[in-house]
Each structure stands twice: as C-alpha cells, then as structure tokens.
Amino acid sequence: MKCTIKREALIKPLQQVCSVIERRQTLPILSNLLLRTGKEQSSMTGTDLELEVVCPLNVEEVGEDGEVTLPARKFLDICKALPEQAVIELSQPKGKEQAIVKSGKSRFTLSVLPASGFPSMEVMQKTQTFRLPQAQLKNAITKTQFAMAQQDVRYYLNGMMLELGTDEINLVATDGHRLAMCTTPAEIKETEQRQVIIPRKGVIEIGRVLNETGGDVEVRLGTNHIQFDTGESLITSKLIDGRFPDYRGVMPRCDKTLTADTEQLRQALVRTSVLANEKYRSVRLQLSGGSMKLHTHNPEQEEAEEEVAIEYAGSDLEIGFNATYLLDAITATGGERVQIEVSDPNSSCLIQGVGKKNCKYVVMPMRL
C-alpha cells in the first residue's frame, strides 16, 4: 500500500473518524482506523462496534492499492503537527506490520495491525430512505438532544427516538423528568410509519458531522441500523432495541398561558440559579398579573429573587421547576418570545417559542 495525500485533505476526515474511536479499548484493533487506497476511491474508517464513520479521501496519487490499520490518535497528532500545505506520503512495506509516514524531512514509523481483523458493520438489508437538508436535521437534533438520558438503567432513554411520518419526521428525547420534541419535513419515499431509537453517542456524532451550509443528507433505515450519508461522510449506527415511551400521552393539557421575552427570562434564570440548591436546582415561579417572580435558595440560607414582565391573564399561581431543565428548554426555543403553558403546581408545563409550533418541551414540576 502506498499513497500521497495533502495534509489539508487528511485532517478533517481524520478528525471525524477519530471522534468515534475511544481512547481506551479492550480490543487493540478498535484503537486503529482502517485506511483503504484504490485507483477508483480511497477511504478512512473508524468504529467502536456500535458506531461506524467512513470518510472518502481525496488522494493525490495512489502508488499501490491496499489497506492498512493505523493507530488513530497518533496518526492524527502527527498530521496536525506537520506544517500547513505539507504533502504526506504513506506506505506499508510488504511483509512488515509497520507503516511509514513521510513529509519533507520528517519520517515516522507506526506499528499497524492486520486489516483483515478490522471489524465492519453488517450490510443493511431492506432499508427505508428519506432525504432532508443537513441544516434542517442538525437544527432538529440540537433542539432535542439535551433531553436525552445519560447511563439510565432504562436503556431506551439513553438515545433519541426518530419517528417516520408521511412527509415529516419527529425527533423525541426524554430522561423521565423532561421531554423535547421537534418535527421537521422530509422527503420520505415509503409511507410505512416507524419508530427507532438512535443511541446517544450516535446522535451526538451525527449532529457534529452535519454541515449547516451543506446539501442534503440521505438517511437509510434498516432493521437494526441507521445510516446517514452526507457525501463527505457515511455514519452507520446500531439501533437500541427497546420501546420508547408514549410521548404524546405526556403532553400536558394546560389552561393557563404566559408569554415572556426569551432573553430576559433566560438571563433571570441564569442569575437566580447561581444560588439554587446544588442537588435539586429548584426555582419557584410566582405568577401574578403581568409579572413573574423567580426565587431560589440553598441550605446555606442564601437566596436570590428576580422579577420578569410577562403577559398572563390567569389566576395567581406558584409552581416549582428544575432551573436547569427550564433553561435548556427556553434556550432551545430560539425565538424572541417564549410561551409557557401551566395548569396547577402538580402538573407539567409545556414550553414553545411564540409562533414556532414545530418544537415542544415538557418539564415536570418539583415540590416546593
């Protein structure tokens, strides 16, 4: 195997591939990336057995077709340390478990493992396909991923649910205390409705790779895997085998609605949460007429209070929430004004951006 490639053509795909490779692996081969070179196409692959990223490479010259596995982090560090516009020559001497990296007067010898031992995802059979702009999917992921659980024993919460509709997709995430949902249009070829759960790591990686200024992303949905093809990278993730909660059933039916300036309310929450109880992060909201009072306190007898102007015509109400959960939801709405629907101190609230009905957020109340 022998090829020549410019440093700038290597750095971005190398970073994308390395992002899925864990620093500590039980299998040594998983610390490596797979580099394939050919006259027609060259590519780079990284995997952790749950998630696989394949990036095509723009190689200057292929001296000899072949494939080799390289220690991913070391190879990335070498390439980043080389000067800009450097031309890198990569080769593997026949019969040796070594790869030679040359650039200018620099020369590096890396230990490699047999490419035949590199694991690959199974070929996807019978797929459903849909397309949508990368920016659109990236925005929907950003507005929902914060509500995913982390290392919850209810494994199906440690990810994001993707639901296929007739001409739209729903992305839903919940950790059992809050829920985020975003609906976005998509070109769906098949009309079969389906729900799948994408693991947390896969969601984060997909959101990172999607380009706001890029073209469309093609999504292929198989029996056990989901694949995202941007043209610049191909991401394949295993799906979580589980049943996602009935998110429509937890949407609250509220009889009181308030609207407020998003940034004013966000800043008030940021300030009052400084003195919130570190464990529970609770904030008390007092609604009365045209104002909302926010109050927090902690075991050190410290407290904070803010008052924000709101539009509210309901009866006086006092209700408690986790300040961090409120902040995340209000920030995600992204509009100038935010709408919060409530009913009583024991019921969840529904948060939306004013005039933006495609994203909804539910936050459970806390006892005061």
N, C-alpha and C positions, 0 to 999 in steps of 0.2 A: 504494500500500500504506500502510495506516495502522492502528495498533492501540494499545491501552493495556493495560499489564500491571504487576502489583505486583513490586517488587524481589525479594521473598522467593520468588515463584513462578518467577523467572527464574534465580536464582543456581545452584541445584542442577543443573538440566538444562544450563545453560551450562557449568558446570564439567565435567560428564560429556562433553559434546560437544568441549570444548577439549582434553580429555585425549588424544584420538586425533590431534589436529592438531599436526604437527611445527612447531617454531619456524622452521626453515629449510626452505623448499620450493623445488624447481626450477620448479614451476608456481604462479604467484601465486594462482590461484583456490583452491588447496589450503590457503592460509593463512586462508581465509574459511570461515564457516559459512553454511548456507542456512536462511533464516527464511521459513516459509510461514504465511500467515494466511488463515483462512476462517471462515465462519459456523458450519460444522459442526465443524471441527477445525483447530488450529494446531500447528505442529511446528518443531523445530530439528534440523538435520542437520550432522554433521561427518564427514570422511573423509580417508584418506591413500592411497586406491585399493586398499589391502589390507584395510582395516577401516573399517566404517561404523557410526556411532551415530546413532539417531534418537530424540528425546525429545519426547513431546507437551507442549504448553504450555497452562496454564490462563490464558487471556487474559481480562481484564476486559471489554474491548469491542473489537470489530473494526469500524473505521470504513470500511475498504475492503479487499476481498480482494486478495491479491497475494503476491509472493515477491521476496526480495532477498538478496544475499550481503553479509555484514558481516565486517570484519577481526576474527577471533575473539578474539585476546588483548586487543586494545584495547577491544572491547566488554565483555569480562569485567572488565577493570580499571576501566572507567567504572562499571559496575553495582556492583562491590564498594566503590568509593569513595563512592557515594551513601549517604545516611543510611538507617537501618532504616525499614521501612514506607513507603519512597518509592514513588510511583506514576510509572511511566515511560511516556512517550508516544513512540512510534517511527513515523516516516513517511518516505516517499521521494517527493520532488516529481517529478511527471511530466516525463519528458524529461531528467532530470539523473542523473548517476552519483554521487549523494550520498544519504546517509541522515541524517535529523535525529533526534537523541535529546534529549528534553526531560524535565526533572523539577524541579519547583519553579522556582527561579530559575536553574537550570543548563541550559545548552544546548550540545550537541556536534554537530559536522558531520563525518561519516565518509565516506571515499571507498569506493565499492562497485564490484563487477564484475557484469556481466550474469548473472542467474540461469540463463539458458539454457546458459551454459558450465559450470555446476556438474556434476561427474561423479556418476553414481549406479551402484550395484551392479546387475548384471543380475537380472531377475526369476527367482526359483528355480523350477525345474520338478521335478516328481516328487519329493516330499520324504517322508522318514520322520520321524515325530513321536513324541516321548516327553515326559513331564512328571515333575517331582520337586520337592520343596521347595527354595526358594532356599538356605536354610541348609545343607541336605544337600550340594548341589552346591558351595557355597562352601567348606565344610569339606573336601570331597574334593580340590578344586583346591589349597587351602592346604597340604594334606598331601603333595602330589606336585610342585607347580610348581618347587620349589627344585632339583630334579634335572635340569631342562631345560638343554640346552647353550646357549651364547651364541656366535654367529658361528662355528659349527663348519662346516668345509668339507663335512661330511656333513649337508647342509641338513635332512634329515628328522629330525635330532636337535634342531633348533632349535625345538622345539614340544612339544606333548603329544598322545599318542595316545589317542583315545576309541574304545572298543570296545563295540558293542552286543551284549548277550546276550539271553536270552529275557525275563527280568524284572529285569535289572540292567545297569549299565554299569561298565566298567573304565576308569580313567584311569591312564596309564603315562607316565613321563618318565625319560629316561636321557641322560647325557652321555658314556657309554662307560666311565666309571670307577665309577659308582654308578647305582642304579635305584630308583625309587619307584613303587609301585603301590597304588591304592586302589579298592575295589569298593563300590558303593552301589546300593541298589534303585531302580528307576524303573518308571513305567507306560509300557511300550512297546507301541504299537498293532500294529506289524508285527513279525514274528518273524525277518525276514532278518538274519542276523548280518553285521556290517560293521565295518571299522576305518578311521578317518580321522585325519589329523594336523592339529591346530589350531596355527597359528603362535604363537610366544612372546608377541608383543605382544597378540594376541587373547586368549590365556589370562589374561594379567595384567589386561587391561581387564575381561574378564568377571568375574574374581574380585573386582575393585574395585567393580563395579556391583551385584553380587548382595547382597541385604539379608538379614541373619540373622533379622530379625523380619518379613520379607515373606512373601508367599504362595508359590505355585508358580511355577516358570519353565517355559515351553514351549520345547522345543528342536526345531528343524526342520533336518533334514539333507538337503541337496541333492547334486547331482553334484560341484560344485566349491566350494560354500559351506556354511556352517553358520550358523544364526540362533538367537539367544537372546531370547525375549520375556518380560519381567517385568511388562509392563503399564505400567511407568513409563519403560521404555527398550527399544529394539529394536536389538540388536547383530548385525551381519552380518559374518562374516569369511571370507576366502578360505581354502581348504584347501591344505596343502602336498602337492604331487604327488610322492609317494615311498613306499617300502616301509619300514615300521617294523621294527626287529629283533625276532626271536622272543624275547619277554621270558620266556615260560615255560621256554625252553631254558636260560636263565641262572640260574634259581632253584637255588641250591646244595642238595645233599643232605648234611646235616651229621650227625655222630654225637656231638657234644658240645654241651650246652646249659647256659647260665648265666643266672641272673636277678639283678637288682640294683635298688636303689631308683633310680628315674629321675632325681630331682633331685640326689641325692648324686653319681651318675655324671656327670651333666651339669656340675655345678659343678667336679668334679675335672678334667674335660676342658678346661673354660674356663681353669682356673688353669694346668694343665701346658702348654696350647697357647701361653701367653704367651712361653715360651722355645723353642718349636718352630722348626725351620728355616723361614725365611720363604718359601722357594721350594717346598719339598716338604711342609711341615706334617705331618711324620710323628710318630706316637706309638707307642711299644712297649707292648704289653699282655702281662703275665706272669700266667698263670692257675695258681693252686696252691691246692688245698683250698678254703677259704672266703674267699679274698681275691684281689683283682686289683690288681697294681701297674702304674701308668702312668708311663712315663718318656719325657721329651723332652730333646733337646739341640740346640745350634746351632753354627755354625762359630766363634763367639766363645768356645767352651769353656764355655758356660753350660748348666745343666741343671736340670730340675725333676722331682720324683717325688711321686706320691700313692699312697695305698693305699685301696681301697674294699672293703667287705664284700660278698661275693656268695654265692649258692647255686650250688655247682658240684661235681659228683661225678666229672668226667672226669680224665684224666691231665694232668700238668703240660704247659703249652703256652706258647710265646712267639710272638707274631704282631704284625705292624705294620700300621697303617692311617693314612690321612689324617685328622688330628684334626678338621678342619672337616667332612668328609663324615660322620664318626661323630656329631658334634654335631648336625648338621642332621637326621639320621635319628632319633636318640634323642629330640630335642626334638619331632619331628613325631608320635611315637607317642602323646603326650598322656596316658598313664596314670601311675599311681603307681609301677608296676614295669615294667621293660623286660626282654625276653627276647632273648638273643643266641645264635645257633647258629653253631658253628665246627667245623672238622674238622682242618685242618693249616695250617702257615704259608703255604702257597701257594694256598689256596682262599679264595673269598669268604665273607663272613659274612652271615647272614640275621637281620634285626632286626625285632621286633614288640613291641607292647605286650602285656603279660600279659593274656590274656582278650580281646584285640582282634585278631581274625584277618583283619579286612577290609582292613587296610593292611600292606604288607610292604616292607621296604627291604633292598637288596643293596649291599654295599660291597666293592670289590676290595681285596686285601691289597697291602702295599708291602714291598719287600725291605728288610731291616734292615741 
